[in-house]
Amino acid sequence: MIVFLRALKEGRLVRAETLLRMREWHRWQFPMQYGYGTMHFSLPSPLAGLTGLPATWEHSGTSGSFLYYVPERDLYIAEGGIVSTLL
């Protein structure tokens, strides 16, 4: 899953214009925003400072799987239900 997200982020799967459209965030359920097939998690500045939670670019599955990218740390986190990966 991390190989997929890294390739998507680096523009190897879709054109740059498509990736920009995927990341046009729309309000959803606080603090989540939704793009085209992707989600964005970001707390307002005061809360982010208090909690230390960075903004993430992500998607979650219904089976307990998820794939997160933390841009400020260039960190990828994946959970595939059985296997967890942190790069």
C-alpha positions, 0 to 999 in steps of 0.5 A: 500500500505504501508503494502505491501511495508513494507512486501516487504522490510522486506523480507516477500513476496520474497526471499532476493535474489529476493529483491536484484535483484529487487533493481539492478538499471539501468539508466533511466530518470535522476534522476530515475533508474529502477529495477525489478518492483521498481524505485530509485530516487537519486540526485547527492551529490551536488544537494541533499545537496542543495535541501535536497531531500533524496534518495527514493525507490519507484514506481508510478502508471499511475492513480496518485498513488505512493508509496515511501520509504525513507530509511534514515528516515524509512519513507513511503509515499503513495497516492492512488488517493483519500487517502494519507498516511504518516507513 
